[in-house]
Amino acid sequence: MNGDVAVGLIGLGGALLGAAGAVVGGWVQQWQLAKNAASERREQRALAAGDEALLQLVHLVRELQMAQMTRSAGSDTDHVGDLIRRFGRDAETALLRLPGAADLRERMAAIFICLNAYEGPPCTNGLLDLICTEGAAEDQRGREFQWALFWADRGVEVLGAFLRGEKLPTPDSAEHTASLGTLVPNGSLAEAS
């Protein structure tokens, strides 16, 4: 074989190898960009869902506080259960769109179960006493307000930590007690079997 032909074949081989490298490099870069874009979309969906759920719970806390003040002034507060169901349902629905974060969803599911047990008596095993300690209301309706405010505030605290990228707060004794059982239809807490 002639030396010129050998040099030409080596040059052609190098050109083909360079072109193949460029194609593979372009493909890898596109794949990485698509992967990063998908991850970013997932993170944005998580933040949007968490923001919406947090907003609903903050609205619920404010509405409960206003209803509690209205009650103190002697007005009717029968709409509180409806407020809890509406804002709680909207917050739960927002969290259904949350990708990943199974620990947050599990934690919030327990909080929503307890929050939705507003009309009660919420618990008969002493959990209400753990929650309603400071300035405890004498009547059942006042204790129910404290119950609902406690769980709505807890939801705000947990979601806030998630959205800030912090570790979720450790469950305190009331939340731990609630997580050991299951709420039954009359609102009481029964030990899980």
C-alpha contacts under 8 A as a table, 3 or more apart, distances in Angstrom:
res1	aa1	res2	aa2	distance
1	M	5	V	6.94
1	M	6	A	7.06
2	N	5	V	5.39
2	N	6	A	6.49
3	G	6	A	5.11
3	G	7	V	6.22
4	D	7	V	5.19
4	D	8	G	6.12
5	V	8	G	4.95
5	V	9	L	6.13
6	A	9	L	5.12
6	A	10	I	6.15
7	V	10	I	5.11
7	V	11	G	6.13
8	G	11	G	5.05
8	G	12	L	6.13
9	L	12	L	4.97
9	L	13	G	5.99
10	I	13	G	5.04
10	I	14	G	6.12
11	G	14	G	5.08
11	G	15	A	6.17
12	L	15	A	5.04
12	L	16	L	6.14
13	G	16	L	5.10
13	G	17	L	6.06
14	G	17	L	5.01
14	G	18	G	6.01
15	A	18	G	5.05
15	A	19	A	6.11
16	L	19	A	5.08
16	L	20	A	6.09
17	L	20	A	5.10
17	L	21	G	6.08
18	G	21	G	5.02
18	G	22	A	6.17
19	A	22	A	5.05
19	A	23	V	6.22
20	A	23	V	5.10
20	A	24	V	6.11
21	G	24	V	5.15
21	G	25	G	5.84
22	A	25	G	5.01
22	A	26	G	5.96
23	V	26	G	5.10
23	V	27	W	6.12
24	V	27	W	5.01
24	V	28	V	6.11
25	G	28	V	5.14
25	G	29	Q	6.10
26	G	29	Q	5.08
26	G	30	Q	6.13
27	W	30	Q	5.11
27	W	31	W	6.08
28	V	31	W	5.03
28	V	32	Q	6.13
29	Q	32	Q	5.13
29	Q	33	L	6.13
30	Q	33	L	5.05
30	Q	34	A	6.08
31	W	34	A	5.14
31	W	35	K	6.12
32	Q	35	K	4.99
32	Q	36	N	6.09
33	L	36	N	5.09
33	L	37	A	6.04
34	A	37	A	5.05
34	A	38	A	6.11
35	K	38	A	5.18
35	K	39	S	6.20
36	N	39	S	5.03
36	N	40	E	6.07
37	A	40	E	5.01
37	A	41	R	6.13
38	A	41	R	5.09
38	A	42	R	6.14
39	S	42	R	5.06
39	S	43	E	6.18
40	E	43	E	5.06
40	E	44	Q	6.11
41	R	44	Q	5.03
41	R	45	R	6.14
42	R	45	R	5.14
42	R	46	A	6.23
42	R	99	P	6.70
43	E	46	A	5.03
43	E	47	L	6.19
44	Q	47	L	5.09
44	Q	48	A	6.02
45	R	48	A	5.06
45	R	49	A	6.01
45	R	97	R	7.44
45	R	98	L	6.67
45	R	99	P	7.25
46	A	49	A	5.21
46	A	50	G	5.98
46	A	97	R	7.45
46	A	98	L	4.89
46	A	99	P	5.88
47	L	50	G	5.04
47	L	51	D	5.87
47	L	163	L	6.61
48	A	51	D	5.07
48	A	52	E	6.14
49	A	52	E	5.18
49	A	53	A	6.21
49	A	94	A	5.05
49	A	95	L	5.72
49	A	97	R	6.04
49	A	98	L	5.61
50	G	53	A	5.15
50	G	54	L	6.01
50	G	94	A	7.05
50	G	95	L	6.47
50	G	98	L	7.10
50	G	159	L	6.69
50	G	162	F	7.97
50	G	163	L	6.69
51	D	54	L	5.07
51	D	55	L	6.00
51	D	163	L	7.53
52	E	55	L	5.07
52	E	56	Q	6.26
52	E	91	A	6.78
52	E	94	A	6.03
53	A	56	Q	5.19
53	A	57	L	6.30
53	A	90	D	7.04
53	A	91	A	3.99
53	A	92	E	6.83
53	A	93	T	7.86
53	A	94	A	5.36
53	A	95	L	6.31
53	A	159	L	7.86
54	L	57	L	5.12
54	L	58	V	6.08
54	L	91	A	7.05
54	L	155	G	7.78
54	L	156	V	5.93
54	L	159	L	6.15
54	L	160	G	7.16
55	L	58	V	5.12
55	L	59	H	6.17
55	L	91	A	7.92
56	Q	59	H	5.12
56	Q	60	L	6.18
56	Q	87	F	5.42
56	Q	88	G	7.17
56	Q	90	D	6.59
56	Q	91	A	5.45
57	L	60	L	4.86
57	L	61	V	6.19
57	L	87	F	6.54
57	L	88	G	6.91
57	L	91	A	6.58
57	L	152	A	6.07
57	L	153	D	7.78
57	L	155	G	6.96
57	L	156	V	6.15
58	V	61	V	5.10
58	V	62	R	6.29
58	V	152	A	7.78
58	V	153	D	7.96
58	V	156	V	6.61
59	H	62	R	5.14
59	H	63	E	6.09
59	H	87	F	7.41
60	L	63	E	5.05
60	L	64	L	6.00
60	L	83	L	6.92
60	L	84	I	6.73
60	L	87	F	5.88
60	L	88	G	7.68
60	L	152	A	7.04
61	V	64	L	5.11
61	V	65	Q	6.12
61	V	149	L	6.23
61	V	152	A	6.03
61	V	153	D	6.75
62	R	65	Q	5.08
62	R	66	M	6.18
63	E	66	M	5.09
63	E	67	A	6.05
63	E	83	L	7.52
64	L	67	A	4.97
64	L	68	Q	6.00
64	L	80	V	7.00
64	L	83	L	7.98
64	L	145	F	7.27
64	L	148	A	7.80
64	L	149	L	6.72
65	Q	68	Q	5.02
65	Q	69	M	6.28
65	Q	149	L	7.76
66	M	69	M	5.10
66	M	70	T	6.08
67	A	70	T	4.87
67	A	71	R	5.99
67	A	77	T	6.18
67	A	80	V	7.12
68	Q	71	R	4.97
68	Q	72	S	6.21
68	Q	77	T	7.84
68	Q	142	G	7.99
68	Q	145	F	6.94
69	M	72	S	4.98
69	M	73	A	6.37
70	T	73	A	5.06
70	T	74	G	6.55
70	T	75	S	5.52
70	T	76	D	7.55
70	T	77	T	7.36
71	R	74	G	5.03
71	R	75	S	5.06
71	R	76	D	6.32
71	R	77	T	6.08
72	S	75	S	7.42
77	T	80	V	5.92
78	D	81	G	6.93
79	H	82	D	5.23
79	H	83	L	6.38
80	V	83	L	4.98
80	V	84	I	6.27
81	G	84	I	5.14
81	G	85	R	6.19
81	G	118	Y	6.94
81	G	119	E	6.95
82	D	85	R	5.10
82	D	86	R	6.04
83	L	86	R	5.18
83	L	87	F	6.00
83	L	88	G	7.93
84	I	87	F	5.50
84	I	88	G	5.44
84	I	89	R	7.92
84	I	115	L	7.54
84	I	116	N	6.90
84	I	118	Y	7.95
84	I	148	A	7.92
85	R	88	G	5.21
85	R	89	R	5.68
85	R	116	N	6.88
86	R	89	R	5.27
86	R	90	D	6.23
87	F	90	D	5.10
87	F	91	A	6.14
88	G	91	A	5.09
88	G	92	E	6.07
88	G	112	F	6.92
88	G	115	L	7.88
88	G	116	N	7.66
89	R	92	E	5.06
89	R	93	T	6.02
90	D	93	T	5.05
90	D	94	A	6.21
91	A	94	A	5.13
91	A	95	L	6.38
92	E	95	L	5.14
92	E	96	L	6.45
92	E	109	A	7.88
92	E	112	F	7.59
93	T	96	L	5.16
93	T	97	R	7.21
94	A	97	R	5.67
94	A	98	L	7.19
95	L	98	L	5.04
95	L	105	R	7.01
98	L	101	A	7.27
101	A	104	L	5.34
101	A	105	R	6.39
102	A	105	R	5.09
102	A	106	E	6.04
103	D	106	E	5.18
103	D	107	R	6.12
104	L	107	R	5.09
104	L	108	M	6.00
104	L	158	V	7.86
104	L	159	L	7.83
104	L	162	F	7.55
104	L	168	L	7.74
105	R	108	M	5.11
105	R	109	A	5.94
106	E	109	A	5.13
106	E	110	A	6.55
107	R	110	A	5.41
107	R	111	I	6.47
108	M	111	I	4.87
108	M	112	F	6.04
108	M	155	G	6.60
108	M	158	V	7.81
109	A	112	F	5.12
109	A	113	I	6.19
110	A	113	I	5.10
110	A	114	C	6.36
110	A	178	A	7.68
110	A	179	S	6.65
111	I	114	C	5.21
111	I	115	L	6.03
111	I	151	W	6.12
111	I	152	A	7.93
111	I	154	R	7.44
111	I	155	G	6.46
111	I	175	E	7.87
112	F	115	L	4.84
112	F	116	N	5.89
112	F	151	W	7.67
113	I	116	N	5.26
113	I	117	A	6.47
113	I	183	L	7.28
114	C	117	A	5.18
114	C	118	Y	7.39
114	C	122	P	7.91
114	C	151	W	6.82
114	C	178	A	7.41
114	C	183	L	7.46
115	L	118	Y	5.78
115	L	147	W	7.47
115	L	148	A	5.56
115	L	151	W	5.42
115	L	152	A	6.77
116	N	119	E	7.80
117	A	120	G	6.35
117	A	122	P	5.48
117	A	183	L	7.64
117	A	187	G	5.19
118	Y	121	P	7.73
118	Y	122	P	5.98
118	Y	144	E	5.87
118	Y	145	F	7.74
118	Y	147	W	6.71
118	Y	148	A	5.80
118	Y	187	G	7.71
119	E	122	P	6.45
119	E	144	E	6.70
119	E	187	G	7.18
120	G	123	C	7.30
120	G	144	E	7.46
120	G	186	N	6.55
120	G	187	G	5.11
120	G	188	S	7.27
121	P	124	T	7.13
121	P	140	Q	7.51
121	P	144	E	7.58
121	P	186	N	7.63
121	P	187	G	6.06
121	P	188	S	6.62
122	P	128	L	6.91
122	P	144	E	7.27
122	P	147	W	7.66
122	P	187	G	4.80
122	P	188	S	5.40
122	P	189	L	7.61
123	C	126	G	6.77
123	C	127	L	6.04
123	C	128	L	5.83
123	C	187	G	6.27
123	C	188	S	4.18
123	C	189	L	5.35
124	T	127	L	7.22
124	T	128	L	7.47
124	T	188	S	5.61
124	T	189	L	6.61
125	N	128	L	7.77
125	N	188	S	7.77
125	N	189	L	6.73
126	G	129	D	5.11
126	G	130	L	6.51
127	L	130	L	5.06
127	L	131	I	6.49
127	L	174	A	6.06
127	L	177	T	6.88
127	L	178	A	7.31
128	L	131	I	5.13
128	L	132	C	5.86
128	L	143	R	7.81
128	L	147	W	6.93
129	D	132	C	5.10
129	D	133	T	6.12
130	L	133	T	6.17
130	L	173	S	7.77
130	L	174	A	6.02
131	I	146	Q	7.48
131	I	147	W	6.69
131	I	150	F	6.99
131	I	174	A	6.55
132	C	135	G	7.44
132	C	136	A	5.13
132	C	137	A	7.58
132	C	143	R	6.54
132	C	146	Q	6.19
132	C	147	W	7.01
133	T	136	A	5.31
136	A	142	G	7.91
136	A	143	R	6.82
136	A	146	Q	7.90
137	A	140	Q	7.53
137	A	142	G	4.96
137	A	143	R	5.36
137	A	146	Q	7.93
138	E	142	G	6.87
138	E	143	R	7.29
139	D	142	G	5.47
139	D	143	R	6.44
140	Q	143	R	5.07
140	Q	144	E	6.14
141	R	144	E	4.96
141	R	145	F	6.33
142	G	145	F	5.09
142	G	146	Q	6.42
143	R	146	Q	5.03
143	R	147	W	6.11
144	E	147	W	4.85
144	E	148	A	6.17
145	F	148	A	5.18
145	F	149	L	6.05
146	Q	149	L	5.12
146	Q	150	F	5.92
147	W	150	F	5.22
147	W	151	W	6.48
148	A	151	W	5.41
148	A	152	A	6.08
149	L	152	A	5.11
149	L	153	D	5.90
150	F	153	D	5.27
150	F	154	R	6.12
151	W	154	R	4.86
151	W	155	G	6.15
152	A	155	G	5.11
152	A	156	V	6.34
153	D	156	V	5.04
153	D	157	E	6.17
154	R	157	E	5.03
154	R	158	V	6.21
155	G	158	V	5.21
155	G	159	L	6.03
156	V	159	L	5.29
156	V	160	G	5.81
157	E	160	G	5.17
157	E	161	A	6.30
157	E	169	P	7.69
158	V	161	A	5.28
158	V	162	F	6.39
158	V	168	L	5.89
158	V	169	P	6.28
159	L	162	F	5.01
159	L	163	L	6.17
160	G	163	L	5.19
160	G	164	R	6.17
161	A	164	R	5.16
161	A	165	G	6.26
161	A	166	E	5.05
161	A	167	K	6.50
161	A	168	L	5.69
161	A	169	P	7.22
162	F	165	G	5.11
162	F	166	E	5.80
162	F	167	K	6.95
162	F	168	L	6.28
163	L	166	E	7.53
171	P	174	A	7.73
171	P	175	E	5.44
171	P	176	H	5.84
172	D	175	E	5.46
172	D	176	H	5.99
173	S	176	H	4.97
173	S	177	T	5.92
174	A	177	T	5.11
174	A	178	A	6.20
175	E	178	A	5.01
175	E	179	S	6.10
176	H	179	S	5.06
176	H	180	L	6.42
177	T	180	L	5.31
177	T	181	G	7.16
178	A	181	G	5.77
178	A	182	T	7.31
178	A	189	L	7.39
179	S	182	T	7.25
180	L	191	E	6.70
180	L	192	A	6.78
181	G	189	L	6.13
181	G	190	A	5.52
181	G	191	E	4.32
181	G	192	A	4.68
182	T	189	L	5.81
182	T	190	A	5.66
182	T	191	E	6.33
182	T	192	A	5.73
183	L	187	G	5.93
183	L	188	S	5.76
183	L	189	L	4.59
183	L	190	A	6.18
184	V	187	G	5.56
184	V	188	S	5.78
184	V	189	L	6.23
184	V	190	A	6.63
185	P	188	S	7.41
